Amino acid sequence: MFQPMSPPSSLAVREEQREQRFSTIWKRELHDIFVDVAPYYDRANHVASLGLWPWFRSSFMATIDLAPGQRVLDVCAGTNAIGIALLQREPSLEVHAMDRSVAMQDVGRTRAQAAGFHIDSVIGDVHRLPFPDQHFDRVTLQYASRHLRVKEVFAEIHRVLKPGGTFHHCDMLRPGNPIVEKLYYGYLRACLAVTGLLFRSGTAAMNAKKYFIDALEMFYSADELSEVLRSLGYADVRAKTLLAGMIGFHRAAKPRQD
């Protein structure tokens, strides 16, 4: 059950600090990383999560209410795992996927076709969504915000949502407990090394191990992300965390017009 969380202190400079530190990686290196990992992305996540990946996905899916015929956008759709799961629940949905990685969407398109579903795919920069205002009933975004200018993307999602529509987000978060945080990063360092060897990652992915930890250290806790959403005009912001705050889900609504 979702429980509203109280907002922490201001985060006025966080986005600027993140962009200053990681903008070069975001613009120049992430493309090569995802070309490298696309063929084994889902299998690597299953291994890295010690088999908990399906639980993470089902827990996230449980936050999304659907109705027949709704129009849904999956931002940073990757291999279309969420789009396929949505269509499995409600085949009448009109599902759109957007991602910057052709390689990831090629895998996603193959997976969707194998499952008997059609997902409209757009390749491009998710900071500027090529869709009209008030166009979607639901928007989802998962496991990508650490690599984005969060406020810009969340504002664009707010723009394309219909009044009363909802945004559903999940990602690895920065735990609020410093002891848990330290243990978490230690595990991730070991895990990235093991999965890199196991799946024979290329140079781009192997060189990104430090970046993935650094990006998480500068990312948001569940409470902080709730504050970001509220600051952008979202209403009824609710959050849920798993594993002491390591994984977080958010649901936020675009207010209905009076």
Secondary structure, DSSP 8 states (H G I E B T S, - for coil): --B-----S--TTHHHHHHHHHHHIIIIIHHHHHHHHGGGHHHHHHHHTTT-HHHHHHHHHTT----TT-EEEEET-TT-HHHHHHHHH-TT-EEEEEES-HHHHHHHHHHHHHTT---EEEES-TTS--S-TT-EEEEEEES-GGGS-HHHHHHHHHHHEEEEEEEEEEEE---SSHHHHHHHHHHHHHHHHHHHHHTT--HHHHHTHHHHHHHHHTS--HHHHHHHHHHTT-EEEEEEEETTTTEEEEEEE-----
